[in-house]
Amino acid sequence: MEGLPRPLAAARAIDPFIVMDVMRDANAREVAGEDIIHMEVGQPATAAPRAARERAAAALRDDRLGYTEALGLPALRERIAAHVKERYGVRVGPERIVVTSGSSAGFVLAFLAILDHGAGLGLPSPGYPCYRQILKALGMRPHLIETSGQGRWMPTAADVDRLGTDGASGLLLASPNNPTGTMAMGARLAEIADACRRARLWLISDEIYHGLEYGAPAETALAHSDTAIVVNSFSKYFSMTGWRVGWLVVPDALTRTIERLAQNLYISPPAISQIAALGAFDGIDELEEIKARYARNRAMLLEELPRTGLDTILPADGAFYLYADISRYTGDSAAFARDMLREIGVAATPGIDFDPDRGGSYLRFSYSGSEDEMREATRRIGAWLKAK
Ligand SMILES: Cc1ncc(COP(=O)(O)O)c(C=O)c1O
């Protein structure tokens, strides 16, 4: 580093998003000719729905594709508001919808809009790693809340009460959760929303895996709170990861603040992706078929993985992940995942990405790939673990 100015301390404390590191290594092996099964990264193996791609193709041909308004194309904001009404029966005006460059940009906008420098946000652990890294990058404080398998890896109202007394400013909850796929069941979400209201805490609800549930549908926080901030995306259910388009639903009082932030930080989300996203709502039949494949993969893995020796897995309620306890084999999930990739060509993500304290004993498998691949993966894992 000699001769270079010193980088900011905050940025140096940012950990890698390990799943992306694993994906890079797995891709390099694939390019070198190895037969790799990707169970590391949480992305659909499918393209965007046909209607989305057709809209994008027409736009490439006919549109100028300039900047859009910072809060997004008015037609898309309206369509998303209609989607919220159709899906949950909750009415939100299009003026409360903010189109973002993936939910990832939505987090930055939401955190900056409600949290001051140094403020704390409660994050259930295990959880999506970028929450804590984005907070750290912005000079805010992740406040990890340890959850357990018995509680379906969800926080409780008592956890929220503690957050309040510990001086945090809010809670971020994902249901279905990544990496566990579990959901806040029964009255849990309502209780959490009530507890946030009592403790005067912000509630941010990451609803990116909504649409991908295998039993009861997930509830939106909007049904229980007028002040909740909802984060969502076209990446998962809509199978559009690389298009980088998502949305927020925000309380009226925050819209102008977020608009000013979006104007300055990103100008606008990508025009072509917003146009494609409008088309995605016409691809529901296709998307339901993809979801049916996830459901078959999930059922097969829940039956087969225990036979391989990975027998402590909570059946996921949604998303496309299983979080397997590997403590009978190792306490070092990173080394375990590295060996598994090198020796049998199955890529999975070590739990330490999602839970810095206990994640050494867990591995996350994504079942968004093809049924053949998932079956072959269980065959390889079974033979590998038998030899251990
Ligand atoms: C829980 C959760 N939230 C947010 C994201 C970010 O998604 P995107 O920026 O593609 O919308 C992911 C990606 O895996 C995720 O798992």
The ligand as an SDF file (V2000), in Angstrom:
LIG
                    3D

 16 16  0  0  0  0  0  0  0  0999 V2000
  -32.6860  -11.6800    1.8840 C   0  0  0  0  0  0  0  0  0  0  0  0
  -32.1280  -10.9710    0.6900 C   0  0  0  0  0  0  0  0  0  0  0  0
  -32.3490   -9.6580    0.5630 N   0  0  0  0  0  0  0  0  0  0  0  0
  -31.8360   -8.9770   -0.4810 C   0  0  0  0  0  0  0  0  0  0  0  0
  -31.0740   -9.5770   -1.4530 C   0  0  0  0  0  0  0  0  0  0  0  0
  -30.5100   -8.7510   -2.5790 C   0  0  0  0  0  0  0  0  0  0  0  0
  -31.1640   -8.9320   -3.7580 O   0  0  0  0  0  0  0  0  0  0  0  0
  -31.2410   -7.9280   -4.9880 P   0  0  0  0  0  0  0  0  0  0  0  0
  -30.3230   -6.7880   -4.7330 O   0  0  0  0  0  0  0  0  0  0  0  0
  -30.8600   -8.7390   -6.1840 O   0  0  0  0  0  0  0  0  0  0  0  0
  -32.6670   -7.4580   -5.0530 O   0  0  0  0  0  0  0  0  0  0  0  0
  -30.8340  -10.9580   -1.3570 C   0  0  0  0  0  0  0  0  0  0  0  0
  -30.0090  -11.6440   -2.3720 C   0  0  0  0  0  0  0  0  0  0  0  0
  -29.6830  -12.7990   -2.2740 O   0  0  0  0  0  0  0  0  0  0  0  0
  -31.3770  -11.6570   -0.2530 C   0  0  0  0  0  0  0  0  0  0  0  0
  -31.1750  -12.9810   -0.1010 O   0  0  0  0  0  0  0  0  0  0  0  0
  1  2  1  0
  2  3  1  0
  2 15  2  0
  3  4  2  0
  4  5  1  0
  5  6  1  0
  5 12  2  0
  6  7  1  0
  7  8  1  0
  8  9  2  0
  8 10  1  0
  8 11  1  0
 12 13  1  0
 12 15  1  0
 13 14  2  0
 15 16  1  0
M  END
$$$$
